[in-house]
């Protein structure tokens, strides 16, 4: 979990922004606004959660799947990059 500890401040800031988005959904529901406004907020929150998930998953791949202390080969690094790209595309 070194990558989570290293990026703790950045990840916490993202999580706090997501909390703000969830609170905005709650306020919008309480005010009985149009469903399109609620759907738009939900979509934005989902995108933010997916972005956070992609960030943590990338760190996991780069720190635990590809062990940087073992000097991975160029092919391993290339495959890791492809996996990161795949995860990010899936989470969009």
LINFEN-V275509 format. One record per helix or strand. SS is the DSSP state (H for helix, E for strand). FROM is the first residue (numbers start at 1). TO is the last residue. If there is no record, write none. Layout:
ss=SS from=FROM to=TO
ss=SS from=FROM to=TO
This chain:
ss=H from=2 to=6
ss=H from=8 to=30
ss=H from=35 to=65
ss=H from=68 to=70
ss=H from=74 to=91
